[in-house]
């Protein structure tokens, strides 16, 4: 649960214009929950674009934001 990874993920996704449901494709419960905690508490790099059942789709905020 390293918050510095958010900046790295944000820059990668912003550059590639991508959205994510689980960061880096991990489907293990601990990694998924850790990613959820980081993204749900983040107010700098990511925003929720939509909710699909129990999963949220996150997208990178623009550089201006």
VOLOVEX-449861 format. One record per atom (N, C-alpha, C): atom name; residue in one letter; z, y, x; residue number from 1. Coordinates in steps of 0.02 Angstrom, whole numbers, plus 50000, padded with zeros to 5 digits. Example, Ala and Ser with C-alpha at 12.3 -4.5 7.8 and 13.67 -1.06 7.14 Angstrom:
BEGIN
PT site code     z     y     x pos
PT    N    a 50390 49716 50660   1
PT   CA    a 50390 49775 50615   1
PT    C    a 50390 49835 50660   1
PT    N    s 50354 49888 50642   2
PT   CA    s 50357 49947 50684   2
PT    C    s 50394 50002 50645   2
//
This chain:
BEGIN
PT site code     z     y     x pos
PT    N    x 50000 49940 50042   1
PT   CA    x 50000 50000 50000   1
PT    C    x 50000 50062 50044   1
PT    N    x 49949 50069 50084   2
PT   CA    x 49943 50125 50130   2
PT    C    x 49902 50181 50096   2
PT    N    x 49935 50237 50078   3
PT   CA    x 49898 50291 50045   3
PT    C    x 49840 50319 50086   3
PT    N    x 49842 50312 50152   4
PT   CA    x 49786 50337 50192   4
PT    C    x 49721 50299 50178   4
PT    N    x 49728 50239 50150   5
PT   CA    x 49668 50201 50131   5
PT    C    x 49631 50233 50073   5
PT    N    x 49667 50272 50032   6
PT   CA    x 49634 50306 49976   6
PT    C    x 49581 50355 50000   6
PT    N    x 49596 50392 50053   7
PT   CA    x 49547 50439 50080   7
PT    C    x 49486 50403 50105   7
PT    N    x 49496 50347 50140   8
PT   CA    x 49440 50308 50166   8
PT    C    x 49398 50281 50108   8
PT    N    x 49430 50251 50058   9
PT   CA    x 49394 50224 50001   9
PT    C    x 49358 50279 49963   9
PT    N    x 49391 50336 49955  10
PT   CA    x 49361 50393 49920  10
PT    C    x 49297 50415 49955  10
PT    N    x 49299 50423 50021  11
PT   CA    x 49239 50447 50056  11
PT    C    x 49182 50396 50053  11
PT    N    x 49199 50332 50057  12
PT   CA    x 49148 50279 50052  12
PT    C    x 49116 50279 49982  12
PT    N    x 49156 50281 49931  13
PT   CA    x 49130 50278 49863  13
PT    C    x 49093 50342 49843  13
PT    N    x 49118 50399 49866  14
PT   CA    x 49084 50462 49851  14
PT    C    x 49016 50463 49883  14
PT    N    x 49012 50440 49945  15
PT   CA    x 48949 50439 49982  15
PT    C    x 48898 50393 49948  15
PT    N    x 48922 50337 49921  16
PT   CA    x 48877 50288 49890  16
PT    C    x 48871 50297 49814  16
PT    N    x 48906 50348 49786  17
PT   CA    x 48904 50363 49715  17
PT    C    x 48922 50301 49674  17
PT    N    x 48978 50269 49689  18
PT   CA    x 49000 50208 49657  18
PT    C    x 49065 50218 49619  18
PT    N    x 49079 50172 49573  19
PT   CA    x 49144 50169 49539  19
PT    C    x 49173 50100 49554  19
PT    N    x 49238 50092 49542  20
PT   CA    x 49271 50028 49556  20
PT    C    x 49320 50009 49501  20
PT    N    x 49328 49945 49492  21
PT   CA    x 49383 49921 49450  21
PT    C    x 49437 49892 49495  21
PT    N    x 49418 49860 49549  22
PT   CA    x 49466 49834 49599  22
PT    C    x 49439 49853 49667  22
PT    N    x 49480 49887 49706  23
PT   CA    x 49457 49910 49772  23
PT    C    x 49442 49852 49818  23
PT    N    x 49386 49856 49853  24
PT   CA    x 49364 49809 49903  24
PT    C    x 49357 49738 49877  24
PT    N    x 49349 49730 49811  25
PT   CA    x 49332 49665 49783  25
PT    C    x 49388 49614 49781  25
PT    N    x 49448 49634 49795  26
PT   CA    x 49503 49587 49795  26
PT    C    x 49522 49567 49724  26
PT    N    x 49531 49503 49713  27
PT   CA    x 49552 49480 49647  27
PT    C    x 49621 49447 49649  27
PT    N    x 49654 49449 49706  28
PT   CA    x 49721 49421 49711  28
PT    C    x 49769 49466 49674  28
PT    N    x 49817 49438 49638  29
PT   CA    x 49863 49478 49598  29
PT    C    x 49900 49533 49637  29
PT    N    x 49927 49517 49695  30
PT   CA    x 49963 49567 49734  30
PT    C    x 49919 49625 49755  30
PT    N    x 49859 49609 49780  31
PT   CA    x 49813 49661 49802  31
PT    C    x 49788 49703 49742  31
PT    N    x 49774 49670 49687  32
PT   CA    x 49752 49705 49627  32
PT    C    x 49806 49753 49602  32
PT    N    x 49867 49729 49600  33
PT   CA    x 49922 49771 49576  33
PT    C    x 49934 49829 49624  33
PT    N    x 49931 49815 49689  34
PT   CA    x 49940 49869 49738  34
PT    C    x 49886 49922 49731  34
PT    N    x 49824 49900 49722  35
PT   CA    x 49769 49948 49712  35
PT    C    x 49780 49988 49648  35
PT    N    x 49802 49954 49595  36
PT   CA    x 49815 49988 49532  36
PT    C    x 49870 50041 49541  36
PT    N    x 49924 50024 49576  37
PT   CA    x 49977 50072 49587  37
PT    C    x 49953 50133 49625  37
PT    N    x 49916 50121 49679  38
PT   CA    x 49890 50177 49719  38
PT    C    x 49845 50222 49677  38
PT    N    x 49798 50191 49641  39
PT   CA    x 49750 50231 49603  39
PT    C    x 49782 50266 49543  39
PT    N    x 49828 50233 49509  40
PT   CA    x 49858 50262 49449  40
PT    C    x 49903 50321 49466  40
PT    N    x 49931 50322 49526  41
PT   CA    x 49974 50378 49546  41
PT    C    x 49937 50432 49584  41
PT    N    x 49875 50419 49602  42
PT   CA    x 49836 50466 49642  42
PT    C    x 49811 50524 49599  42
PT    N    x 49821 50585 49624  43
PT   CA    x 49796 50644 49589  43
PT    C    x 49748 50683 49634  43
PT    N    x 49728 50654 49690  44
PT   CA    x 49687 50690 49738  44
PT    C    x 49617 50660 49742  44
PT    N    x 49611 50595 49752  45
PT   CA    x 49547 50564 49768  45
PT    C    x 49510 50532 49710  45
PT    N    x 49547 50502 49663  46
PT   CA    x 49515 50463 49610  46
PT    C    x 49536 50486 49540  46
PT    N    x 49494 50469 49492  47
PT   CA    x 49509 50483 49422  47
PT    C    x 49487 50423 49380  47
PT    N    x 49518 50414 49323  48
PT   CA    x 49499 50359 49277  48
PT    C    x 49438 50382 49238  48
PT    N    x 49385 50343 49241  49
PT   CA    x 49324 50359 49205  49
PT    C    x 49324 50327 49136  49
PT    N    x 49350 50266 49131  50
PT   CA    x 49355 50232 49067  50
PT    C    x 49404 50174 49074  50
PT    N    x 49426 50150 49016  51
PT   CA    x 49471 50093 49015  51
PT    C    x 49436 50036 48980  51
PT    N    x 49438 49977 49011  52
PT   CA    x 49407 49917 48983  52
PT    C    x 49462 49865 48975  52
PT    N    x 49489 49861 48915  53
PT   CA    x 49544 49814 48904  53
PT    C    x 49604 49835 48946  53
PT    N    x 49626 49789 48989  54
PT   CA    x 49684 49805 49031  54
PT    C    x 49663 49833 49099  54
PT    N    x 49598 49843 49109  55
PT   CA    x 49574 49870 49173  55
PT    C    x 49547 49940 49165  55
PT    N    x 49559 49979 49216  56
PT   CA    x 49532 50047 49217  56
PT    C    x 49474 50049 49267  56
PT    N    x 49425 50089 49250  57
PT   CA    x 49369 50100 49296  57
PT    C    x 49382 50168 49329  57
PT    N    x 49388 50166 49395  58
PT   CA    x 49403 50227 49433  58
PT    C    x 49340 50252 49468  58
PT    N    x 49335 50317 49474  59
PT   CA    x 49281 50348 49510  59
PT    C    x 49308 50400 49557  59
PT    N    x 49273 50413 49611  60
PT   CA    x 49297 50464 49658  60
PT    C    x 49289 50534 49628  60
PT    N    x 49337 50576 49639  61
PT   CA    x 49330 50646 49619  61
PT    C    x 49280 50679 49665  61
PT    N    x 49249 50732 49642  62
PT   CA    x 49201 50768 49684  62
PT    C    x 49237 50803 49742  62
PT    N    x 49201 50820 49792  63
PT   CA    x 49231 50855 49850  63
PT    C    x 49262 50921 49828  63
PT    N    x 49232 50954 49779  64
PT   CA    x 49257 51018 49755  64
PT    C    x 49325 51011 49721  64
PT    N    x 49334 50954 49687  65
PT   CA    x 49398 50943 49652  65
PT    C    x 49453 50931 49702  65
//
